[in-house]
Structures are given as C-alpha cells and as structure tokens.
C-alpha cells in the first residue's frame, strides 16, 4: 500500500511537470490507479434539507483508497490553470502547488515551512552585513 501511494505521488509529480512544460506524457500508471475504483452516486434528501449527491466508493484492494487521489490528479491535469501551478522556490523543496492567492504571487509551498526558512535566512544574511 505504501509503495503504491509513493508510486502515485511520483507519477503525479512527473505528470504535473510534463503538463507545465507543455509536453505529452505516458498516463498509463495514472489510468491503472483510476481503474481500481468502483463508485456510484446516491441522492439523499431528508425532510427539511436540500437534496445532496453522495459518492459511494467500494474497492476490492487496499490500493483502491488511492482512487480519490488519482481522480484529483486527473482533474488537475485536465481542468487546472497551469499558469497557477508552480514549483516551490525553496532550493531543497520538491513540492508543487496551485496558487489560489488573490495576487497570484505565492512563492513557497508552505509559508510555515519553506517561506519561514527563506525569510529567516534572508534576515540572518542582512544581520551579517550590519
């Protein structure tokens, strides 16, 4: 299961990089993960509430829990605005992110991790010169 999750992560990273570069890619690994799913929709409507559509998932293998992740990756590749998909500017980070900020100027995958480290490093560098 852990190996399947790691393989899906690497597949996602490769596909996002290829999509961002405007290149084609081999999508067979993602399609295999998508094929593990068995879903159906069900409408629920309780008195006094609005109707809701629920997705029910069932899978024959433990790897089937990765299907929603594979579906999200596929949706990003098809519908995502790749002008807003960016690689973290931290030199030791390998993550990509979808910039949903108002100004679309986000630089780091996480302000609490990579952004904070960059700001602390810049502060220390300024203090050395003083």
N, CA, C and O of each residue as an XYZ file, in Angstrom:
520
protein
N       0.832     -1.191      0.000
C       0.000      0.000      0.000
C       0.875      1.253      0.000
O       0.641      2.177     -0.779
N       1.881      1.283      0.871
C       2.758      2.446      0.942
C       3.522      2.628     -0.358
O       3.714      3.753     -0.817
N       3.958      1.528     -0.949
C       4.661      1.607     -2.231
C       3.747      2.126     -3.326
O       4.187      2.880     -4.195
N       2.485      1.734     -3.295
C       1.518      2.216     -4.294
C       1.282      3.711     -4.140
O       1.177      4.433     -5.132
N       1.199      4.177     -2.898
C       1.000      5.606     -2.650
C       2.214      6.406     -3.107
O       2.062      7.465     -3.716
N       3.407      5.914     -2.823
C       4.630      6.604     -3.249
C       4.737      6.616     -4.772
O       5.156      7.614     -5.358
N       4.363      5.517     -5.408
C       4.404      5.462     -6.875
C       3.407      6.446     -7.479
O       3.708      7.091     -8.484
N       2.224      6.569     -6.879
C       1.230      7.520     -7.369
C       1.730      8.951     -7.196
O       1.516      9.796     -8.065
N       2.392      9.222     -6.078
C       2.962     10.558     -5.853
C       3.991     10.892     -6.932
O       3.978     11.994     -7.480
N       4.871      9.959     -7.235
C       5.891     10.197     -8.262
C       5.265     10.343     -9.645
O       5.716     11.156    -10.452
N       4.233      9.563     -9.915
C       3.508      9.694    -11.182
C       2.885     11.080    -11.287
O       2.961     11.728    -12.331
N       2.273     11.525    -10.207
C       1.652     12.855    -10.203
C       2.690     13.939    -10.445
O       2.460     14.854    -11.236
N       3.831     13.841     -9.769
C       4.884     14.839     -9.932
C       5.360     14.885    -11.386
O       5.520     15.964    -11.959
N       5.582     13.725    -11.971
C       6.041     13.668    -13.352
C       4.997     14.242    -14.311
O       5.337     14.999    -15.219
N       3.732     13.885    -14.110
C       2.681     14.379    -14.998
C       2.480     15.879    -14.879
O       2.255     16.558    -15.881
N       2.559     16.404    -13.659
C       2.429     17.852    -13.466
C       3.594     18.578    -14.141
O       3.386     19.593    -14.807
N       4.813     18.070    -13.976
C       5.975     18.689    -14.618
C       5.828     18.678    -16.136
O       6.122     19.676    -16.793
N       5.375     17.551    -16.701
C       5.216     17.442    -18.151
C       4.103     18.363    -18.644
O       4.238     18.991    -19.695
N       3.005     18.448    -17.893
C       1.882     19.321    -18.280
C       2.317     20.777    -18.222
O       1.980     21.563    -19.107
N       3.060     21.138    -17.187
C       3.549     22.513    -17.033
C       4.482     22.866    -18.181
O       4.477     24.005    -18.649
N       5.285     21.908    -18.644
C       6.213     22.141    -19.746
C       5.519     22.092    -21.105
O       6.134     22.394    -22.127
N       4.237     21.712    -21.119
C       3.508     21.634    -22.376
C       3.858     20.408    -23.198
O       3.641     20.380    -24.409
N       4.403     19.391    -22.534
C       4.814     18.165    -23.223
C       3.789     17.066    -22.984
O       3.009     17.131    -22.034
N       3.792     16.074    -23.836
C       2.945     14.904    -23.639
C       3.544     14.001    -22.579
O       4.680     14.201    -22.150
N       2.770     12.995    -22.155
C       3.255     12.089    -21.116
C       2.568     10.749    -21.226
O       1.503     10.628    -21.831
N       3.182      9.753    -20.641
C       2.605      8.423    -20.553
C       1.697      8.406    -19.321
O       2.175      8.548    -18.196
N       0.416      8.235    -19.529
C      -0.550      8.302    -18.429
C      -1.017      6.923    -17.972
O      -1.987      6.822    -17.220
N      -0.349      5.867    -18.411
C      -0.810      4.517    -18.101
C      -0.806      4.234    -16.594
O      -1.704      3.552    -16.100
N       0.182      4.741    -15.859
C       0.229      4.498    -14.408
C      -0.958      5.155    -13.710
O      -1.550      4.559    -12.810
N      -1.308      6.365    -14.109
C      -2.462      7.048    -13.515
C      -3.747      6.333    -13.907
O      -4.645      6.178    -13.079
N      -3.844      5.904    -15.138
C      -5.043      5.188    -15.573
C      -5.216      3.870    -14.821
O      -6.346      3.466    -14.547
N      -4.122      3.196    -14.484
C      -4.221      1.968    -13.684
C      -4.794      2.278    -12.301
O      -5.623      1.530    -11.784
N      -4.347      3.385    -11.707
C      -4.863      3.771    -10.387
C      -6.340      4.147    -10.477
O      -7.122      3.809     -9.589
N      -6.723      4.843    -11.542
C      -8.128      5.217    -11.715
C      -9.012      3.992    -11.917
O     -10.168      3.989    -11.494
N      -8.489      2.966    -12.549
C      -9.267      1.756    -12.832
C      -9.556      0.929    -11.581
O     -10.402      0.036    -11.614
N      -8.864      1.215    -10.481
C      -9.096      0.469     -9.241
C     -10.417      0.823     -8.582
O     -10.899      0.094     -7.716
N     -11.002      1.939     -8.989
C     -12.190      2.431     -8.310
C     -13.483      1.797     -8.778
O     -13.618      1.385     -9.930
N     -14.411      1.731     -7.872
C     -15.758      1.285     -8.158
C     -16.670      2.236     -7.395
O     -16.808      2.134     -6.176
N     -17.288      3.156     -8.119
C     -18.095      4.178     -7.451
C     -19.507      4.216     -8.027
O     -19.762      3.788     -9.153
N     -20.391      4.735     -7.224
C     -21.727      5.076     -7.703
C     -22.225      6.274     -6.896
O     -21.795      6.517     -5.769
N     -23.127      6.996     -7.502
C     -23.689      8.166     -6.835
C     -25.041      7.812     -6.248
O     -25.767      6.960     -6.762
N     -25.362      8.502     -5.137
C     -26.643      8.265     -4.491
C     -27.195      9.611     -4.049
O     -26.497     10.413     -3.429
N     -28.440      9.842     -4.373
C     -29.111     11.068     -3.972
C     -29.754     10.848     -2.606
O     -30.464      9.862     -2.406
N     -29.511     11.756     -1.669
C     -30.170     11.711     -0.362
C     -30.966     12.997     -0.202
O     -30.533     14.070     -0.621
N     -32.135     12.869      0.412
C     -32.984     14.037      0.569
C     -33.815     13.862      1.833
O     -34.828     13.162      1.837
N     -33.370     14.506      2.898
C     -34.065     14.404      4.175
C     -35.046     15.560      4.317
O     -34.826     16.652      3.792
N     -36.100     15.304      5.016
C     -37.141     16.298      5.213
C     -36.552     17.569      5.827
O     -35.824     17.505      6.817
N     -36.863     18.699      5.249
C     -36.377     19.976      5.756
C     -34.974     20.336      5.296
O     -34.449     21.377      5.689
N     -34.361     19.505      4.479
C     -33.000     19.776      3.988
C     -32.995     19.745      2.465
O     -33.890     19.194      1.824
N     -31.965     20.352      1.917
C     -31.793     20.316      0.466
C     -31.276     18.947      0.044
O     -30.590     18.279      0.817
N     -31.595     18.527     -1.164
C     -31.050     17.254     -1.635
C     -29.527     17.314     -1.751
O     -28.959     18.375     -2.010
N     -28.884     16.187     -1.559
C     -27.422     16.104     -1.642
C     -27.047     14.871     -2.453
O     -27.703     13.832     -2.386
N     -25.991     15.017     -3.208
C     -25.487     13.902     -4.002
C     -24.226     13.386     -3.336
O     -23.284     14.145     -3.109
N     -24.204     12.097     -3.022
C     -23.049     11.484     -2.358
C     -22.420     10.463     -3.300
O     -23.102      9.789     -4.070
N     -21.116     10.376     -3.212
C     -20.396      9.367     -3.972
C     -20.031      8.242     -3.015
O     -19.402      8.472     -1.983
N     -20.419      7.053     -3.357
C     -20.090      5.877     -2.562
C     -19.000      5.112     -3.289
O     -19.102      4.860     -4.489
N     -17.964      4.746     -2.563
C     -16.830      4.042     -3.144
C     -16.700      2.668     -2.509
O     -16.878      2.501     -1.303
N     -16.392      1.711     -3.329
C     -16.052      0.389     -2.827
C     -14.886     -0.118     -3.654
O     -14.813      0.119     -4.860
N     -13.998     -0.802     -3.011
C     -12.824     -1.288     -3.723
C     -12.462     -2.681     -3.265
O     -12.668     -3.054     -2.111
N     -11.918     -3.436     -4.195
C     -11.565     -4.814     -3.878
C     -10.166     -4.929     -3.276
O      -9.832     -5.958     -2.689
N      -9.345     -3.889     -3.412
C      -7.963     -3.949     -2.928
C      -7.682     -2.775     -1.999
O      -8.382     -1.764     -2.046
N      -6.668     -2.901     -1.161
C      -6.303     -1.768     -0.303
C      -5.895     -0.532     -1.110
O      -6.097      0.596     -0.661
N      -5.320     -0.742     -2.302
C      -4.901      0.383     -3.129
C      -6.085      1.215     -3.623
O      -5.897      2.345     -4.075
N      -7.290      0.676     -3.543
C      -8.476      1.394     -4.001
C      -8.692      2.685     -3.210
O      -9.384      3.585     -3.686
N      -8.115      2.793     -2.013
C      -8.258      4.038     -1.252
C      -7.513      5.189     -1.939
O      -7.741      6.354     -1.613
N      -6.628      4.869     -2.881
C      -5.892      5.902     -3.612
C      -6.683      6.466     -4.789
O      -6.250      7.435     -5.413
N      -7.827      5.879     -5.099
C      -8.611      6.317     -6.254
C      -9.013      7.789     -6.160
O      -8.871      8.499     -7.155
N      -9.509      8.292     -5.017
C      -9.848      9.720     -4.965
C      -8.633     10.624     -5.228
O      -8.773     11.697     -5.815
N      -7.456     10.194     -4.798
C      -6.236     10.966     -5.069
C      -5.944     10.960     -6.563
O      -5.633     11.999     -7.146
N      -6.046      9.782     -7.184
C      -5.825      9.674     -8.624
C      -6.843     10.511     -9.394
O      -6.503     11.134    -10.400
N      -8.082     10.527     -8.927
C      -9.117     11.341     -9.581
C      -8.797     12.831     -9.468
O      -9.004     13.585    -10.420
N      -8.296     13.254     -8.314
C      -7.925     14.661     -8.133
C      -6.753     15.040     -9.045
O      -6.730     16.138     -9.603
N      -5.796     14.146     -9.195
C      -4.657     14.397    -10.086
C      -5.152     14.544    -11.518
O      -4.769     15.478    -12.223
N      -6.008     13.611    -11.947
C      -6.545     13.663    -13.306
C      -7.337     14.946    -13.534
O      -7.224     15.563    -14.594
N      -8.129     15.349    -12.560
C      -8.921     16.579    -12.691
C      -8.007     17.796    -12.803
O      -8.269     18.691    -13.607
N      -6.942     17.840    -12.011
C      -5.980     18.941    -12.104
C      -5.359     18.991    -13.494
O      -5.259     20.062    -14.091
N      -4.942     17.842    -14.009
C      -4.295     17.802    -15.318
C      -5.231     18.253    -16.438
O      -4.789     18.862    -17.412
N      -6.515     17.957    -16.301
C      -7.480     18.297    -17.346
C      -8.030     19.709    -17.186
O      -8.120     20.448    -18.167
N      -8.398     20.094    -15.969
C      -9.119     21.343    -15.747
C      -8.290     22.456    -15.130
O      -8.719     23.610    -15.133
N      -7.116     22.141    -14.602
C      -6.326     23.135    -13.876
C      -5.752     24.208    -14.778
O      -5.433     23.955    -15.940
N      -5.624     25.405    -14.237
C      -4.962     26.512    -14.933
C      -3.477     26.391    -14.614
O      -3.052     26.733    -13.510
N      -2.695     25.916    -15.556
C      -1.293     25.641    -15.286
C      -0.432     26.893    -15.241
O       0.771     26.798    -15.000
N      -1.022     28.076    -15.468
C      -0.317     29.321    -15.176
C      -0.213     29.502    -13.663
O       0.645     30.242    -13.181
N      -1.090     28.825    -12.912
C      -1.115     28.949    -11.448
C      -0.440     27.775    -10.742
O      -0.390     27.744     -9.513
N       0.070     26.825    -11.490
C       0.791     25.691    -10.905
C       2.267     26.065    -10.871
O       2.862     26.379    -11.902
N       2.850     26.030     -9.681
C       4.240     26.467     -9.516
C       5.024     25.495     -8.661
O       4.472     24.762     -7.840
N       6.319     25.513     -8.879
C       7.243     24.744     -8.052
C       7.692     25.654     -6.912
O       7.928     26.844     -7.122
N       7.810     25.105     -5.722
C       8.270     25.868     -4.564
C       9.647     26.462     -4.859
O      10.503     25.780     -5.420
N       9.869     27.721     -4.487
C      11.138     28.397     -4.744
C      12.257     27.979     -3.799
O      13.415     28.333     -4.020
N      11.932     27.238     -2.758
C      12.966     26.771     -1.847
C      13.866     25.780     -2.582
O      13.379     24.867     -3.249
N      15.173     25.962     -2.457
C      16.115     25.129     -3.205
C      16.101     23.665     -2.782
O      16.459     22.794     -3.575
N      15.698     23.381     -1.555
C      15.699     21.986     -1.100
C      14.295     21.372     -1.038
O      14.110     20.319     -0.427
N      13.317     22.013     -1.658
C      11.943     21.506     -1.667
C      11.599     20.991     -3.063
O      11.995     21.578     -4.070
N      10.863     19.897     -3.106
C      10.480     19.298     -4.384
C       8.987     19.442     -4.673
O       8.500     18.886     -5.657
N       8.258     20.171     -3.841
C       6.809     20.243     -3.968
C       6.354     21.252     -5.013
O       7.032     22.240     -5.292
N       5.191     20.973     -5.578
C       4.486     21.875     -6.485
C       3.212     22.319     -5.760
O       2.730     21.620     -4.868
N       2.670     23.469     -6.136
C       1.429     23.929     -5.526
C       0.588     24.685     -6.539
O       1.083     25.129     -7.574
N      -0.689     24.823     -6.224
C      -1.642     25.558     -7.054
C      -1.870     26.899     -6.366
O      -2.423     26.945     -5.267
N      -1.451     27.981     -6.999
C      -1.508     29.313     -6.388
C      -2.916     29.889     -6.484
O      -3.332     30.367     -7.539
N      -3.638     29.839     -5.380
C      -5.006     30.362     -5.330
C      -5.068     31.741     -4.663
O      -6.155     32.238     -4.369
N      -3.905     32.358     -4.425
C      -3.917     33.673     -3.785
C      -4.488     34.716     -4.738
O      -4.493     34.530     -5.955
N      -4.961     35.798     -4.172
C      -5.585     36.850     -4.967
C      -4.600     37.475     -5.967
O      -4.967     37.756     -7.109
N      -3.371     37.688     -5.540
C      -2.383     38.341     -6.403
C      -1.605     37.353     -7.286
O      -0.888     37.765     -8.198
N      -1.748     36.062     -7.015
C      -1.028     35.012     -7.747
C       0.481     35.235     -7.701
O       1.173     35.064     -8.705
N       0.985     35.618     -6.529
C       2.415     35.872     -6.340
C       3.045     34.924     -5.326
O       4.166     35.159     -4.875
N       2.351     33.875     -4.970
C       2.859     32.935     -3.963
C       4.173     32.320     -4.447
O       4.325     32.009     -5.629
N       5.117     32.148     -3.524
C       6.451     31.667     -3.886
C       6.788     30.308     -3.289
O       7.596     29.566     -3.849
N       6.179     29.980     -2.164
C       6.551     28.764     -1.449
C       5.354     27.839     -1.291
O       4.204     28.279     -1.290
N       5.645     26.546     -1.158
C       4.575     25.569     -0.963
C       3.859     25.818      0.361
O       2.646     25.635      0.464
N       4.613     26.233      1.365
C       4.058     26.478      2.687
C       4.802     27.649      3.324
O       6.031     27.646      3.398
N       4.066     28.627      3.774
C       4.704     29.765      4.432
C       5.307     29.353      5.766
O       6.322     29.910      6.185
N       4.690     28.380      6.440
C       5.194     27.971      7.749
C       6.485     27.171      7.653
O       7.251     27.131      8.616
N       6.742     26.539      6.529
C       7.971     25.762      6.388
C       8.957     26.490      5.470
O       9.877     27.154      5.949
N       8.773     26.371      4.197
C       9.740     26.904      3.237
C       9.816     28.436      3.272
O      10.908     29.003      3.224
N       8.681     29.094      3.354
C       8.670     30.553      3.388
C       9.358     31.099      4.628
O      10.134     32.050      4.541
N       9.081     30.509      5.773
C       9.701     30.936      7.016
C      11.214     30.730      6.978
O      11.973     31.602      7.401
N      11.650     29.582      6.473
C      13.089     29.317      6.369
C      13.774     30.347      5.474
O      14.857     30.834      5.799
N      13.148     30.673      4.357
C      13.738     31.655      3.434
C      13.819     33.028      4.096
O      14.827     33.721      3.960
N      12.784     33.420      4.798
C      12.783     34.726      5.452
C      13.805     34.789      6.586
O      14.470     35.811      6.758
N      13.938     33.720      7.353
C      14.932     33.670      8.431
C      16.339     33.739      7.837
O      17.197     34.454      8.354
N      16.573     33.000      6.758
C      17.892     33.020      6.112
C      18.216     34.411      5.582
O      19.352     34.869      5.707
N      17.232     35.090      4.991
C      17.450     36.448      4.487
C      17.735     37.411      5.635
O      18.594     38.286      5.521
N      17.005     37.245      6.747
C      17.235     38.097      7.920
C      18.652     37.906      8.463
O      19.343     38.878      8.769
N      19.073     36.656      8.579
C      20.425     36.379      9.086
C      21.488     36.956      8.157
O      22.506     37.472      8.618
N      21.254     36.871      6.870
C      22.196     37.423      5.905
C      22.301     38.950      6.049
O      23.387     39.524      5.963
N      21.131     39.597      6.273
C      21.156     41.055      6.469
C      21.886     41.428      7.771
O      22.574     42.447      7.825
N      21.735     40.601      8.818
C      22.360     40.871     10.096
C      23.882     40.730     10.020
O      24.596     41.427     10.741
N      24.389     39.847      9.166
C      25.808     39.681      8.990
C      26.453     40.917      8.417
O      27.582     41.255      8.771
N      25.746     41.596      7.534
C      26.309     42.769      6.869
C      26.244     44.018      7.741
O      26.878     45.025      7.424
N      25.490     43.968      8.832
C      25.362     45.135      9.712
C      26.491     45.219     10.692
O      26.535     46.143     11.504
